[in-house]
Amino acid sequence: MQAPHPLALYAPGPRHSGSGFLATAINASPVVAITWVGAEGCPVAFVSDNVSQWGYHAADWMRQQLRYLDLVHPDDLDGLNTEVEAKRLQGVENYVQHYRLRTADGRWAWVEDRTWMEYDAAGTITWAHGVLLDISARKQQEQVAELERQTLERLLGPIELQPLLEFMVRGYQALMPGRLFSVLLLDLKTSTVLDFASPDLPIAFRQAIDGLAIGPQAGSCGSAAFLGHAVIVPDIATDPLWADYKHLALPHGLAACWSLPIKGPQGQVLGTFAVYTPHIGAPSAADLATLERGAYLAGLAIDRHQSLDKLLKLQQAVEQSPSSIVIANLDAEIEYANAAFFQATGYTAQEVLGQNPRLLQSGKTPPSVYREMWAALGSGRRWEGELINRRKDGSEYTEMARLAPIVQADGRITHYVGIKEDITQRKLAEQQIERLAFFDQLTGLPNRQLLHDRFHQAASQAQRHHQQMALMYIDLDNFKHINDTLGHHLGDELLLRVAQRLSAQVRAGDTLSRQGGDEFVLLLPECDQAAASLVADKLIEQAGCSLVVGAHEVTATLSVGIALYPHDGDTLDELARCADMAMYQAKQEGRSTFRFFTPALRTHSSRTLRLRNDLRLALERGQLALVYQPQVRLADGKMLGVEALLRWQHPELGPISPAEFIPIAETCGLILPIGDWVLRQGLQQLQRWDAAGLGALTVAVNLSAVQFRDLRLAERIGQLLHESGLPAQRLEIELTESCAMINPQGSINTLEGLRQLQIPIAIDDFGTGYSSLSYLKRFKVGRLKIDQSFVRDLHLDPDDRAIVRAIIGLADHLGMRTVAEGVETAEQLAWLREHGCDEAQGYFFSRPLSPEAMQAWALARAPQQPAV
């Protein structure tokens, strides 16, 4: 591949694995589910276990990050890339592709790939999900059937024999790539074989074998024509049959030759049908069957040109066909049907001949199909389509019918011929794939693709009748916490129960769709703002009722965002973006509520998108920096350490608040590299301050919830400490109590890993989040940081003073130190020292300072150490 695949434009963000029972359902089916990462070569992120049907192990694909495009046939790759790029530019998410895939043993399997692309806000592919169905057998069957159909059509037409046989030879070569086919005709007068239809054999070789005498040891073809049976020569170089002829074949790279005699209806030999291969070897049973079929068709073609009885020869050609073949007269009376037809329908010849083909009708094929069929045949044109028919025993089946008029030399139509193939199993597989492609497998609700189709239908109706529509984005509040607490299996059960409750509240013409995770979309045709408000209220009320999931009682509240058509947009993508923004606004304003989209939200969203893009470059371009605020011991005023605070100076927008860009970093996957950078910078700064003589200060670094959930957190921090050479006690990790309480047991495990490194732990903003004293005791942290909201009004608010006294008392009894944040006045400081607070930080001592300013401040303060 010369250029990167369009899927390789950007790497995606984190993802969650699918549910177990869905994997079981997929692995029991012939459909392979696969997810590719949008990176160079499309590494495989997930593949279902039933990829073993191609000789692979799913675990190997995912563990090795195997590049999926390396398995695609080189001849199919450019077309595949071109189509994906075209679909990406159009914003199409779902489409079907056919291409060849290399199996573990080196074969090429045809697959039908129904792909669903995920795009980011910039229109870049981040993930691709596919359901793959091996259609090799179907492809081979279709190709064989199509080749036979076309050969038979030409056989009935005015085409000359040599073009007909060359057409057939090239068709078989296409079915068996790398092999060269040949038809030689037997000249009975001279007992020689004549080169007749070998279009791709080397010209010099064709000239050499043209006119060779047949005999018991005359190569493969001469011997087959002489003996009247198949002659298989796996190795031309060593086989005695080729002793006098191998010098003709070997220079042209022909290593093996398998030849069958072509016989007429009376068994007389008419010629030979042979295949040459560049590799030594014998044919498989399938290869022999193909050769036998080719020799049979070639014999009929040769005999047809030696006989005027075309219908008889047609019967001989089709009687052994695996496809049902029927010939009817102009009155639609069946005059001929082959054995495959009787086997497929269950009828006998006596029950069918002279009857109208309508005896097979099930009543389920639309009348318009028959009208179209007869209109085509009546005007002398071929017709192709699907028919749902009924066998004699009453069972239904679907068949692909290819019908054509039989035209005589004078232009008259005398009969109709039909070649039909039972495609029932294929249709069932297609229905299963369609189910995967258009419906969510967990809830059974329409998915993104089906929602897209329904929207276009509703939008056309709304435009014609000047109506409004509403699009709602619905998200479960705190679902991740519920999912992590109860487990993914019960999380899936909760989603299913919520989907059922939502479905019960919508009208028949509405479309409720699950987009993935805990996100639902509701499309409401003929709905204005007032009606949308009523629906949103009803959905929130019904979802808010408690649910019993497993052995747990759960209350699942909803946040809903609403956009209106056409006021907020006239495409699904525009309305979806608006509704999504409104939904996030509902979450920010307390959850369990709904909000309508407003233009102000678009402005906010545009800024968020810009910050997300610019933040990716901020670190490497030196726009991020650390400032430090001193932490002072109240007993003697000694500076014990500093808290490292992250700042972003945007070149155009100016300073960006951490409260704004940290959540963005968490959602776009940048928080871990930024967090590592903060830790490394803080430790390196301690080394520089040590060299400047500031003493053994500590640096406190606040972790985000995403960092704290990282299973390799302790390992990463340990490596950074090792690189710095500083003792672990010089680094203090701060986390909020809300962060710690998201998964208390997981927090205990993570904190235990940090304690094994002897890293001090502090709880930041204590008293502002969800508190659990039992877990606080088990966390075994060293310091509690009193939030500045309690310190700010100590001299005015008795409640704040009571809270601070309680925190100090709690810490004292648990053997923890307390640090007051946001100390700005001497009165606050005096009160805190009087009531036993250990340490403080705030503007009373210093604002956050650059490393150089912090060093100057500390050095200026160090000699006298004034009492506080």
N, C-alpha and C positions, 0 to 999 in steps of 0.2 A: 504494500500500500504506500503510495507516494505522499499523500497528504493525510493529516490527522482526521479521523472520523469526527463528524459533527458532535457525537456524544462526548468527545474528549475535550470539550471547551473548558469546562470548569469542574472541580471536585465538589461533591455534595456535602450537606451538613449531616449530623448524626441521624440515625434511623432506629426504629424498634423492630424486633422480629415479629413474624406473624404468629397466629394462634396455632396450637398443636393440632386441633381437630381439622383445621383447614389443610395443614400439611398432610395429614393422614388421607384426607379425601383426594388430594391431588396425586399423592404417591400411588393410590389405588387405581388411578386413571392412566390412559396413555399420554396425557397432556403434561409436559414438563414445564414447571413454573421457574422463571429465572429473573434475576434483577442484575442489571449492569450498572456500574459506576460511570458517571460522565467524566472519564479520564482517557488518556491516550490508549488506544487499543481496546477500550471497554472492559476493564477488569470485572470479573464476576464477583458480586457481593453476596449473592444467594442463588442457589439452585436446588430444586427439589431432588429427593433421593432417587426418583425414578429416571434420572439421567443415566442410570446404570443400563438402560435399554440400549445405549450406544457404547457400552463398555467402560464408562467413566465412573468414578466415585465422587459424589457431591462434595465430600469433605476435602478431597484433593483440590478441586476447583476453587473452593473458597479459601483454603489455607494458603495455596500458592498464588492467590490473586491472579488466576489464569486470565489471559487476555482473550476475550471471546472472539474478537475479529481474526485472531490467528487460526481459528478453526474454520472460518468461512472460505469457500472455494474461491481461489484468486479470480476466476472469470466472473464471479457474482459480486465481488467486493466493490468495484467502481459503481455499479448500478445501485447497490445497497446504500453506499455513501451518498450518492447523488439524490436518491429518494428521501433519505433521512434529512439531508440539508434542505431540500425543497419543502418537506413537511414542517421543518423547524421554522422556516421563513414565513410559512402560512399560519403558524401557531396551531397546527393540527396535533392533537394529543394521541389519537388512536388510529392505527391503520394496520393493514395486513401485508406481509412480504413473504415471498417464496424464494428460497435460495438453498444451496447445498452446504452441508456441514460435515466436517471430517469426523469419523468415528474413531474409537480408540485403536481399531485394527487397520486404519488407513483407508477404509471405504468412504464413499461420499453418500450421505443420506440427504434426501430432499426433506425440508421442514417447512411447515406453514407457521409463520411467526406473527402472532397478533400482539402488537407492541403498544404499550402505553407510556408516553413520555411525560416526564415532570420538568417544568420550566421554572426558572427563578423569575424575579420581577423584571430582569433585563432581557428575558426571552431566551436565556441560555439553558440548554439541557443539563439537568443535574443528575437525573436518574432515568433509567429506562427499565420498564417491567414488561416481560413477555411471557406468553404461553405458547409453547412449541409443540407441534404435533408432527410426528414422523409420517410423511405422506409418500415415502419412497415407493411402497407397494402400489399405492394409488396412482402415483406418477407413472410408474412402469406400466401399470394396467391401462391407464389412460393413453399412454403413448403407443402401446401395442394395439389397443383398440382403434385409436385414431389412424395409425399407419394402415391397419387392415381395412378400415372403412374407406380411407382415401384410395388404397390400392383397388378395392372392389369397385369403387365409383369409376376409377379410370378403366378398370377391366370392362365395365359396361359401356364405356364411351368409345369414341373413335380414335383414341390414342394408339400410336404404333407400339409394337412390342418392346423395342430397345429402350425408348424413353420410359416406358412403364417399369421395366425391370431395373433401370438405373435409379428411378425414383424409389423403388422398393429397397434396393441395395443401400442407398444413402440413408434411408429411414432406419434400417437396421444398424448402420454404422453410428447413427446418432444415439440409438438405444444402447449400444455397446462401445463406448468411446475407446479409442486406441486400437481397434481391430478393423481390418479391411476385408470387405466382402467381395465375392466374385461369382458371377454366373457364366458358365461355359455351356455352349450348345453342342450336342453330339451330332456329328455328320455320319449317318448310317452308311452312306456310300463309301466313305473313305475310312471309317472307324477311327476318326480323329475328333478331338475336341477343339472348338473354335472360341476364341475370346469374344464375348458378346456384351456383357454388362459388368465391367470391373473399373468403374470411373476413377478410383483413387489409388489403384495399384500402380507401381512405377511403370512408366511406358515401356522401358526396355524389357522388363519382366513380362509384360503383357505380350509384347512382340515375340519373346522367346518361347512362350507356351502356346501361342496360337498355332493350331495345326498339329500338335503332338498326338502321336498314336496312343490309343488306349491299350491297356494290358494289365496283367496281374501284378506287375511291379513298375507301374508308370506313375510314380508320385502318388499324391493323395487323390487328385481329381481323375486322372487317367485310370487309376485302379478302381475308384468308386463307380465310374461309368462302366467299366468292364465287368466288375463283380456284381453290381446292382445293390450294394449295401454301403453303409457308412464306413469310411476309412479315416481313422483318427491317428494322426502322426504328431505326438507331443514334441518330438525333437527332430527337425529336418536334418540336422548335421549327422545324426547317428543312425537313423532309420534306414533299413535296406531298401525300402520302397523308393527312397529319394537318392539312392547311390549315384544314379546317372543324371540327376537333375538338381542336386543341392547347389551346384556351382551357379545355377541360375537364380536361386532364391537368397542364399546367404549374403551376397554382397549388398542386397537391398534391405538387410535387417529383418528378414522374414525368418522367424525361428520355429514356428509350428504351423501346421495346416490341418484343419478338420473339414472333411468334405462329405456331403451327402448326395446321393443320386437324385435327380429331379425326374419324377415319373409321371406318366400320363394316366388317364382313367383306367386303362387296361393293364397297367403295371409296366408298360414299356419305358425304358430309360430315354429321357429327352435331353439330359444334360447333367450338370453338377452345380450344386450350391455350396460354396466353401467360404471359410473365414481363415484369414492369416493373422497371426499374432506376433508381436516383437519379442515375446517371452516364451521360454520353454514351458510346456504344461498341457494337460488334458482338459477338456471342457467339463463344466459342472452339469448336473442334471438340468438346471435351468437353461444353460447354454445350449444343450442338445435339444431341449424343447423348442427354443427359439429357432435353431437351425432347421428342425423338422417342419415347423410352421412356415418358415421362409421357403423351404424347398417345395412344400405343398402349394403355397400361393404361386410360386414361380411356375410350377407345373401346370396349374390352372391357367395362368396367363399365356403360357406357350400353347397349351391345348386350345385355349379360346381362339387363338389366331390360326388354328388349324381346323376349326369347327364353326358351323353356323348356328348350332343349337346353344344360344347364349343362356337361356334360362336353366338348361340342364347343368351347364358348367357353373352357373352361379350357385345352384343347389349344392354341387360338389364343393364349392369354395367355402360355403357358409355352414355346412352341416356340422363341421367340427369346431366351429367358432364358439368361444366361451360366452359370447354375447348373443342375446336373443335376436333373431332375424326373421322378419315377416315380410311377405310380398302380398299385396292386395291389388285387385283390379280397380277400375275407375268407379265401380259401384260400391267400393269399400268392402268387398267380400274377400276374405282371406283365402288365397290360393296356395300359399306355401308358408310353413313355419318350420324352423330347424329344431333339433333336439333340445338345445338350450332353452328355447321358448317354452316347450312343454314341461321341462324340468322346473323353470322359474314360475310358471302359472299353475301347474298341477292339472291342467287339462290334457286330454288326449287329442290326437289328430282328428278323430271322428267328431269330437265335440267342438272343434275350432274351425276346420275347413268349411268354407262357405258362409261363415258367420261374420258379422260386423265386429271390428275390434272394440266396439263399445261394451261388449260383454265383460271387459276387464274394468270398466269404470267403477270407481268407488263413490262417486258423487262429491269428492273433496277437491278435485281439480277445478279451479274457477272456469266458468263457461267462456270467459274471454280468451283463455289459453287455446281452447279448441277453435274458436273463431279465427284467432291469429294463425293457427296451424293450417286450417283449410284455405285461408286466404293465400298463404304462401304457396302451398302445393297446387292450388288451382291456377296460380299464375306462373307455374313452372319453376318456382324457387324452392330451395331446400329450407327445412325448418328444424330447429333444435330447441328442446325445452324439457322441463321436468313434468312428469305425470304421476299422480298418486292413484295407483291401481289396486285392485283386489284379486287375490288368488281364488282358486276354486273352493278352497277350504274357508274362505272368508277373511283371511289375514290380509292386512294391507302392506304394501311396499311402495317405495318411491323408485322410479327409474328415470334415467336420462335417455331420452328418445331422440334419435337423429333420423329424420325422414327426408326422402328425396324422390322426385318423380323419375321414372325410367323413360328416357327419351329415345325414340327410334331414329334411324338415320335420316328419315324424311321429316323429322321434327315433331312427330306425333308422340303424345304422352299416352302410354298404354297401361302402366302399372305404377304403383308406389312401393318403395322398399323402405323398411324401417329397421335400424340397428339399435338395440336397446340394452342398457346396462343397469343392473340393480344397484342403486346407490344408497340403500336404506341405512347401512352402517355408517357410511360417510356422512349422511345427513344427521344421524344421531351424534356423531363426533362434533359436527359443526354446531349443533344446538348446544352441546356442552361448552364448546369454546365461546359461543355467543353469550352463554350465561356468565362465563368468566369475564367476558369483555364488557358486558353492559349492566351487570348487577353485582352489588357488594356481596361477597360470599358469607359474611357473618350475619348481616341483618336481612339480606334479600332485597334491600332497597335499590333503586336505580343508582348507578355510579355516575362519575363525572361525564363519561361519553354520552350516556342516555339522557342525562340532564341537559347536555348541550343540544341534543336533537329536540327534546321537548321545548326548550327555550325558543328555538327558531320557529317551531310551529306556533307557539303562543304569541311570539313577537309579531309574526305575520298577521295573526288574527287581531291583535291589539292595534296594529298600524291601520288595518282596513277599517276598523270600527272606532278609531280614536279613543281607545281605552287605556287605562293605566294597569301596570302590573307591579307586584312587590317581590323583591328577592330578599330572603332572610338568611343570614349566616348565624348558625346556632352552635354554641360551644358549651360543653359541660364544664362547670367551675370545679377547679381542684381535682380534675380527673386523674392527673398523673399521681397525685398523692394517694388517691383511693386505689389506683392500679398498683402502685408500689406496696401499699399496705396490705391489700387483700390478695394480691397476686394477679397475674395476667388472665388466668382462666376465669376468675370471678369478675375481673374487669371487663372481659368480653361479654359475660352474662349481663353485667350492668348495662353495657351499650345496647345489647339486644332488647332488654326490658325498656330502656328509654326510647329506643326506636319504635317499639310497639305502642307506647303511650303517645308519642308524637303522631304516629300514623293514624291513631284513633281520633285525632282532633282535626284532621285536614279533610277537605272536600274531595270528591271523586276526581275533579279536574285538576287538582293541585299535584305537584310533584315534590315528594320528600326524598332527598338524596343524601347518602353518606359519602363524604369526600375522603374519608380516611381518618384514623385515630378517633378522637371524640368530637369531630366536626361534622355537622349536618348542614344542608342547604335546603331551603323550602322555597319553591317557586309558586306564586299565587297569581294566576291570571285574573283579570277583571277585579282588581283590588286597589283601592286608593289608600291614602295615609290613615284615614280614620278606621277603615276596615283592618288594615295591617296592625294598628295598635291593639284592636280587640283580639286579633289572632295571637299576637305576641303575648298579651296578658294571659290568655287562656293556656298557651303552651307553657309559660313559666309557672303558672299555678298548678297545672297537672303534673309537670315534671318534678315540682318541689315536694310532692307528697312522698312519704317515705316508701322505700322499696326494701324487700327482704331478698338479699343476694347471698346464697349459701346459708350460713348461719348468722349473717350480719344484717343489721338494719341500716340502710344507707339513705341519705337524703341527697339527691343529685340536682343541684340548682343549675339554671341556664343563664348564659349571657347571650343576648340577641342583638344583632346589627341589621338594619333595614335600609335598603336602597330602592328607589322607585323608578320605574320605566315610564316614559322616556326622560324624565326630569334629570335623573342622576347619570344616565347613560343609555345608549341604545344597543349595546352589545353585552353578551353574557360576561365577558372579561371585565368590561368597565363597571358593570353593576356589582360583580363579585368583589372587585377591589374596594368599591365604596362600602358595600355591606360589611366587608372584613374590617375596614377602618372603624366603622360604627360599632362593630362588635367589641373591638379592643377598647373603644371609648367606654362602652358599658362595663367592661371588666375594671377599668381604671376608676370608675365612679361607684364601685361597691359590689358589682356582680349581682346575679339574680335580678336582672333588669334588662331593658332594651333601650336602644338609642337609634335615631334616624341619622343618616348621613348628612353632613353639612359641608359646605366648601372649606370651612376652617380645618376640618379633618384632613382634607386633601393636602393643604399646606403643611400640616404637621407630618403627614405620611411622606411627602416629598423630602422634607428635611431628614426624616429618619432613614429613607433610602439613600440619600446622599451621604449621611454620616456612616452608614453601613459600608458603602463602597470606599469612602475615604479612609475609614479606620483600618482597612486592609493594608494601606500604604503608610499609615501614620508611624508605625514602629520602625520600619526600615528607613524612613525619611527623617527620623529624629524629632518628630513632633511630640512624642510622649516624654514626660520628665517626672521625676520624683521631687517632692518637697517634704520637709520634715518639721514636725512640731514636738518640742521637748516635753518630757514627762518628769515631774519634779516630786521628790519625797517631801511630804508636808512636815515631818518631824524636824528636819534640819535644812530644808531648801536645796538639797543636793539634786543635781540633774542625774537621773538614773538611765534614761534612754530617750528614744524618739519614736514617734509613729510615722511610718512612711505613707505618704498620700500621693496618689497618682493624679497627674494633670495632663490635659491635652490642649495644646495651643494650635488651633487650626489656622493655616496660612490665610484663609479668606474670611472665615466665620469668627475668628478670634477664639478666646478660651471657651471650651466646651465642658460643661459640668459633668463630673463623674456619675451623678445621678441620672444623666441622660445617656452617656456613652457606655457605661458598664453593662446595663441591660442589653444594649445592642450587641456588645461583644459576646455576651452569654448566648444570645440566640443565633449568632452567625458563626459560632465555632472558633472565635478568636481569643476567648478568655483564658484558655490554657496557655498558649504561647505568651500572651501579655502577662499572665500571672507569673510564669517562670521568669520573664524579663524583670518584673518588679522584685522578685526574691533575689535574683542574681545581682541587680543593681544595688539593692539595700545592703547585701553582704559585702560587695566590693567597696561601698561607701564606708562601712565600718572599718575595713582594712586601711582606707586612706585616712580616716580619723584617728585610728590607732597610731599610724605613722606620724600624725600631727600632734600627738600627745594629749588627746581628749580623754583618755582613760577608757576603761572597759564598758562602753555603753552597750545597751541592747537596742535592737530595731524591731518594732512591732509592725507586722504586715497583716492586713485584713484579707481574708479569703472570701470569694463569692460562693454561692450555693453550688454552682456548676463545678468549681474547683474542688469543693469539699466532697462532691459525689464521685470524683475521679478515683477509681480503685487503686491507681498507682501514685496517689498523692504522697504518701510517706516515702516511697521509693524515689520520687522525683526530688523532694526536698532533701532527702539524705544525700543524693548525688550532688546537689548544689552546695550543701554544707561541706562535703568532701572536697569539692573544687576550691572552695574558699579557704579551707584550712582552719576555720573558726570553730570554737566549741558550740555545741547545739544550744547552750544556755544563752548565747548572745542573740538568738533569734526567737521572737515571740509570735505565735500565730493567733490572730484574732478572728472570731466568727460570731455572727449574731445568734441569739437564742432561737430565732425563727428558723434560721438555716439549720441549726443543730437538731431542731425538733421535726423537720420534714420526715426524717427516718431515724428515730431515736436509736434503735438497735444498730443500724448501720453507722450512726455517728459514734457510738461507743467503740465499735471496731476500728473506725478510722482514727479516733483519738488515742486508742490504745497503741496503734502503730506509731503515732507521733510521740507518745510518751516513751516508747521503747528507744526512740532516738534522743530522749531527754530534752525535748523541745517544750518550753513553757506554753501553756494555752490560756487564752483570756476570752471571756464572753463579752462581746461589744454590745452597746445600746441596751444593756440589761434593764428589764422592766417594761420594754415597749412591745414585746412580742408575746407569743404563747408560751407560758411558763409551766414547767412540771418539776416540782421540787424533788420528786423521787429520781427523775432522770438527771437533774442538776447534780445531785449527790453522786450518781454513778459516772457522770462525765469527768469528775475529778480535775476540774480546771484550777488554775492558780490564781486568776484575778477576775473580778467582776468590774466592768466599766459602767459607771452610772451615767445614763443618757443625759445629755445636756438639757433636754426638755424639762427634767426635774430640777436641774441646778439653776436654771435661768431665773426662776421666780422664788427662790428659797426665802428671800426676805419678805415676800408678800403672801405666799400661798401656804397655809398650814398643811394642806394635803401633800404638797411636794415635800415639805420637811418630813412628814410622817413616812412617806415612801422611801426617802433617802435614808432615814434612820433605820427603817426595816431592812433595806438592802445591806447597810453596813453591819447591822446585827446578824443578818443571815450569813454574810461572808465571814464574820468573825467566828461564828459557831462552827462553820464548815472548814475553818482553817484557810480561808482565802483572803487575798488582799483586795482592796477596793481602789479604783481610780475614778475620780470625778472628771467628766468631760465638760468643756465649754465654760470653764471658770474665767470670769471677766472682771470681777470686783474683789476688793479687799474684804468686804462684808461676807461674800460667799466663801472666800477662802477661810476666814476666821471661823465661820460656822462649821465648815467641813472638818477643820482641824480639831475643833472643840468636840465634835461628835465621833471622832475616831476614824475618819477617812484617811487612808494611807498615802495616796498619791493624787496628783491632779495635773491637768493640762488645759490650756486655753489661752485666750488673748491676754489675760492678766500677766502671763509669763512671756508669751511670744506668739505671733501669728505663724503659720507654716512658712518655712524659709527654704531657700535654695541651699544645696550642700555647702557652698562657700559661705553664705550668710549664716547658716547654722553653726559652722565651725567658728566663725568670728564671734558669734553670740556666746558660744560655750567657752571659748578661750577668755573672752572679756569677763565672764561671770566666775570662772573657776577660782582665781586667786582669793577673792574675798568671801565667796559663798555667803551672801547676806542672808540673814534670817528672814523667813517669810512670816 
